[in-house]
Amino acid sequence: MPKLSRRSFLRTASAAAAALPFATACTAAPSRRQWQPNERIRIAVVGVRGRGLDHLRAFAALPDVEVAALCDVDRDVLGKAAAGFAKDGRRVETFADVRHALDRDDFDAISIATPNHWHSLMGIWACQAGKDVYVEKPVSHNVWEGGRLVAAARKYRRIVQTGTQCRSSYSLQQAIDWLRAGNLGRITAVHGLCYKPRPSIGTVAGDQPLPAGLDYDRWCGPAEVRPLRRRSLHYDWHWDFTTGDGDLGNQGIHQMDIARWVLGEPDLAPRVRAIGGRLGYRDDGNTPNTLVACFEYATAPLVFEVRGLPKDQAAQGKDWGKAMDRWFGTGIGVVVHCEGGYLRIPDYTSAIAFDRDGKQVQKWQGAHDHYANFVAAMRSGKSSDLAADIREGHVSSALCHLGNVSWQLGREQDPAAASDAVAKVPAASDAVARMLSHLRSNAVDLQATPLRVGRLLQVDPRSERCADAEAERLARGSYRAGFVVPEHV
């Protein structure tokens, strides 16, 4: 039987909707090319609406880098992005199916800015096709598939960068090194905060029309194909567990990654519990807009808080963005409590240290270009040169998924039960008390819409498996034929 080339295999696999487009053709780790000075790197950007447009601009601005191709399953979105290139006199190829772009030998990397449920599978396909990968956060839609992406990156010797740009911030690098050197004493707790305005997405009475130019089957990809039952297909997919991960895995993944970085913990936490709900309104979303998640690391607890409601009822109906809660001067950021003071990380490019009396003792400011770091690592061929190697992105993403799994498997209980569930972890207990106060300020009736107290997950950090079979099922996910994440990459 003649050997099947990768290009021929793709055509066959596409016609048959095969699950593993490159698994048969790419069985050995390919050698990496040696880049010459000033040699042009050609990148294909996948998903060119919203965040993908930032990818286009960022890569196009780098020297000796060309955005050579665009890929999107919506022909209208794709056409609009391509028209922008034509207007500037630049040539760019377009693809409706990422597999056709991956089969091309003249693209060196892909940059993935699709909905979350596509990230890992597309990244694995790219590694198998010999492409380097920049993949947006979270790098996965469940715990297990993120590990498969890490395995593919290692097997095929690919450079795979996670889109957590805070890792390229030299101010954070310096501040965290300073903190871990013991300048504020032992860390007692790390708090990640995502106090970000998330008004209701509304409700609809039935199935909604899809965008005219959209290939919905390919948009769904690995996810189950369901009728659209919300007003907007785009962006609001974040609030549906079929395709998104709520704000814990949307905005929150940035702060989760910083918090774990601060602790220096390389693996998953052995015990995880989340408490919260989708509260303050009823809409077509099913992910929590209010949450406290506790990750019980040996070094210190990592406590994560999500708040989508404003600071109080008076702010509802107004500009929530100007009326969100803050804690230790931070709304979307990280607060690290230590024996000798605390460190505040209010954004991606700055950090401030305070002593126990609240006096500022040190400040850091500034960041590097995360996209440029990816390109530099491509040229060196060393994943160690990446600011956010794929395994770092995988572990931080997986923490978000575990928090969601705990919540999904929880039971609706009264506030006293919520407080009791975290009573043995003072930092989490305080966070739950503040969450309850926040909900009272928003006039949320916890008798009518109770909190969900998540199941306590027992996790093996080495195998990344949950002891509970039901939790393990959610942590692994499920796939449609033709879009299956491979067991063996």
N, C-alpha and C positions, 0 to 999 in steps of 0.2 A: 504493500500500500504506500503510495507516495506521501512524503512528509507534507503536512499541512502548514502553509505559511501563516504568519500572524494576520496579514492582510486578508488572505482567503478565509481564514477561520472567522474573522470578524463578519464578513459578508454572510457566511453560513449561519453563524450564531445569531446575527440580527434577524435573519429570516425566520429562524426557529425560536426566537425569544429565549436564547440560551441563558442560563444563570451565570455562567462564568466565561465571559467573552475572551479572556486571555489566559485562563488557567492551563489549557492544554499546550498552547504555543510557547508560553514562557515558563519553562520548568527549571531553569537554572538562573542564578543571579548574574545579570549582565555586567560587563565591565563598564566603569564610568569613563566618559570622555574627558580628555584634558583640554581645558579651555585656554585659548591663547589671549594675550593682552588685547583689549579692545574688540574681541570677538563678540558679535551680537547674539544675545539670548532671545529666543522667540517664545512668547507665552500665549496660551489660549485661556481666556477668562470665561468661566462657565457660570451663568446666572448674571444677567447684566441689567437688573433692575435693583434699585435701592443700594445695598452695600456693594454690589458688583460694580456699580459706577465708580465707587471710591477705588476699587481695585484697578479699574481702567486708568484713572487719572494718576494713581500712585506709580504704577509700573511704567506708564508712558513718560513720566517725568524723570526716570532714572537713565543715566548714560549707558549706552550700548545695550539697551533693552528695548524690544519691540513687542507691542501687543499685536500679535499677528492674526489672531482669530477670536471670534466671539461665538458663544454657544448659548442658546436659550430655547426652551420648549414653547415659548410664546412668540409667534412670528412677528407680531406687532411690536413687542418689546425689543426683539432682535433687530428688526428693521430700523427702529428709532435710534438704537445705539450705533448701528452701522452708518446711518445717515450723519451722525455727529462726526464720525471719522472722515466720511467723504467730504463734508463741509470744510474740514481742515486740510483737505488734499491728501489724506492718508488712505492707503489701501489696507483692507482687512477682510479676511475670509469669514464666512458665517456658516454655522452648523446648527441644525435642529436636534441632532442626536450626538451626545458627547462621545459615543463609541466611534463615530466616524472621524472625529478629531483625534482621538487617541490612536487610531490606526495610522496616522500620518507620521512619517519619520522626521519631518522638518519643523515640528514643534518640540521644544525642549522641556516645557513645564506646563502645568495647568494650575489655575487659581480658582478655587471653588467658593462660590458665594450663593449657593442654592439654599432652599430650606433644609433644616437639620437632618431630616430623615434620609437625605441623599449623601451626606458628607462622607461617611465611612466607605460605603460601597464604591462611590466614585473615586475616592482616594486609593482604594485597593486596586481597582481597574487601572488607574493611572500608573501605579507602581509596577503592576504586571506588564504594562505597555512600555516600561522604561522611561517614564516621565517623572520629574521632580514635582512636588506638590506644595502649594500654599493652600491651606484649608481653613475656612472660617470656624469660629467657635460656635457651639461646642463641636468637637471633632466627630461626635457620634450621636446617635439617638438612643442608644442603650449601652450598658456597661460592656457587654461581651463584644460587640462589633468594634468598639474602640480598640480592644486588645488585638483584634484581627488586623486592623490598620497598622498598628505598631509592628506586628509580625511581618506584614508585607513590606513595610519600609525597610526593615532590617534584612529580610531575605533578598530583596532586589536592590539593596544598597542605594536607596533613594533618599534625597534630601526632602524632608517633609516638615514644614513649618506650621505651627498652630497660630491662628489669628488673634492671639492674646497679646496685643501690642505693648501692654504694660511691661512685658519681659524685656523689651528693648529700651526701657527707661533707665538711663544711668543714675538718675536721682533715686529711683527705687532700689536699684542694685546697691548703691552706696549706703542708703539708709538701712536696708536689711542686713548688709554685712556689718554695719556699725552696731545694730541691735543684737545680732547673733554673737557678736564679740563680747556681750555682757555689759554694755554701757548703761543699760537700765535694769540690770539684774535679770533674774529668772522670769520668763514669760509665764503668766498665770492664765491668760485666756486671749484668744484672737476672735474678733467679731467682724464678719463681713456684712456690709449693709447695702441693700438695694431698695432705697426709698424713692421709687420712681413713679410718676403719675400714670395710672392705667385706668381711665374711665371705661364704662361699659361699652362693649362692642355691639350692643343691641340684640334684638331677637327678630327672627323671621318666622313666617307661618309654614313654610314648606321649602322644597328644593329651589335653589336659586340658579339663574343662568350663569354659565361660565363665560369668560372672555372669549370673544369670537375667534381669535387667532391662536388659542391655546390647545396644545396636545395634552389633554388631561391625563391620559393613561401614562405618558412618560413623566408628567409632573408628579403623579403619585408614585411612580417607580416602585420602590420596595414596599410602600405602604398600601394598605387595603384601599381599593377604589370605592369611595362613598359619595353619595350626592352632596353637593355643597349646601350646607345648612347654616350659613352665616352670611352677613351682608357682603363681606369682602374676602375674596380668596387670598389676596396678597397681604402680607404682614400678619394678619390675624391668625394665620396658621400657627403662630407661636403659642396661641392659647388653646390649642387642641392637641391632646396627647398623641393623636395619630401621626402627627407631623412635627410637633414642637415639644418644648420642655418647660413652658411657663417662663416667668421671669427669673427663676432660679437658674435655668440653663440658657437664658437669653442675655440680659444685662448682667445677671448675677455671676455668670461663669468668670468674668473678668476679676471680680472681687474675691471669688472662691479661689482662683488661682493665686492671687497675691497672698491671701490668708495662709494657704498651704505652703507657699514659698517662704513666708515668714517663719513658719514652724519648722521648716526643713524636713518635713515628713515626705518620703518618696513614694509611699504606697497608700492604699485605701485605709480608712479608719475601721477599726474592728467592730464598733458599735455605732449605729445610726438611728436617729428618730426625728420625725418632723411633725409639727402640729400647726394647723391653720385651716384655711378654707377659701372659697371664692365668696366673699362677703361684701355687704354694702349695696349690692344690686344683683339682679338676676339677668343673665344674658346667655349667649350661645357659646361662651367659653367653658372649658371644663378643667382648667389648671388653676391652682390657688393664686389669689392676688394678695394674700396675707399669710405669712408663714414664718415659723421659727424652726430651724433645723439644727440639731446638735450632733456633732461628729466627735466621738470620744477618743481622741488620740492620747498616746502615752505622755507626750511632751506637755500638752495642755489641750483643753477643749477648744474646738473650732465651732463657733456658734454663728449661724447665718440667718439674717432677717430679711424678709421681703415685705414691703408695704406698697400697695398700689393706690390706696386711698389717701386723701389729703390729711392734714394734721387734725382737722375737726369738721364737724357738720357745717359750720358757717362757711367753710371754703368750698363746699360742694356746689357745683353749678358755675364756679368761677374758674380762673386759670389755676389749675392744680399744680402746674409746674412751679408757681411762685408760692405755694402753700403746703409744701411737704414737710414732714418732720425732719429733725436733725438730732443727732446724738453725738456728743463731744465735738460739735461743730461740723459733723459729717452727715451727708445724706446718701451719697453713692460712693462708698469707699471702704476703708478698713481701719479699725481701731485695735491696737495691740496693747493690752494691759500687762504691765510688768511690776515686779516688786519695787522698783525705783522710779516709776512714772509710767508714761504711756507714749506710744507712737501713733500719730494720726496720718493716714494716707488718704487725702480727700479726692484724689483724681489719679490719672495715669502718669503725671509728670512732676509730682512734688510729694514731699513727706516732711513732717515736723515732729520733733521730739520734745516732750515736756517732762519735767521732774514731778515729784509727788505733790509739790505745792502748786502745780499748774504753770510753772515758769518755763518759757521756751528755752531750750538748751542747744538746739541744733536744727538746721533746716537745709533741705536739699531741693534742687530745682533743675529740670531739663530732661530731654529724652533724645534718643536716636531714632532713625527711620527703620521700622520693622520690615518693610518690603525690601529695603536695601540690604538689610541683614540676611534675608533669604537669598537674594541674588549673590551676595558675597560667599555664602556657604555653598551655593551651587558651583561657584567658580573654584573654591578650594576643595570641594568634594568631601568635606568633613561635616558630619551632622553635629559634631561637638562645637562647631562654630555658630550653630543656631542659637538665638536667644530663647526660642520656645520650641524645642524639639518635640516631636509628636508624642513621645511618651509623657512628657509633662502635661501636654494638652489632654491626653487620654485620662490620666489619673484625676485631674481637676474636673473634667467633664463627667467622669464616672461618679464623683462625689455628688454632683448635682442630680444625676440619675437616681442614685441611692436615696437621696432625700425625697425625690418624687415617688419612688417605689414605696417607701415607708408611709408616706401620706396616702397614696392610693389604696393601700391595704389597711388603712386605719378604720376606726369606728367613731361615729359622732357621739361626743360626750360633753358633759357640762364643764364650765371653767375650772371647777375644783379638781376634776380628774386631769385636766390639761396641766395644771400646776403640779399635781402629784407625780405625773409621769416624768418630770425632769427635776424633781426635788433634790436628787443626789448630786446634781451638777449646778453649783451656784450661779455660774455665768448664764446657763440656759434658763434657770429658774427666774433670774432677773429679767431676761429677755421676754419670757412668756408673760410676766407681770406687766411689763411695759407694753406688750402687744395688747393685752386685755384693756389697759387704760386707753390705748390708741383707738380700739374698737368702740369703747364707751364714748369717747369724744366724737366719734362719727355716728353715734346713735344706732349702732348695730345691735339688733335684738338676738342675743345668742340662745334664746329659747326657741325662737322661730327658725333661725338658721344656725345650728350649733357648730362649734369647732369640730374638726376631725382630728383625733389623737392618733398619730401614726403608729404602726407596728414597730417595735424595737427590732432592728435587723442585726443579726450576728453575721459578720463578714470575715472571711479568711483573706487577709491582705495579700498573701502570696499567690493564691490561686484565683483571687478576685471573684470568689463564689459566695453566695448567700447560703446559710445553713437551712433556711426556710425554703421549701420547694416552690411555694407560690411566689415568693419574692424572687427566687432565681429565675422563674419563668418570665417575670416582667423585666428582670435585669438582662435577659437575653433577647427578648423581642421575637418577632415573627416576620416572615417575608413572603412576597408573591413570587410565583414561578416566573423566571426570567430576570429576577432582580434579587437573587439570594446571596447574602454575604457568605462566602465560602468558609467551611470549617477549616480547611487547609489551604492557605494562600499560596 
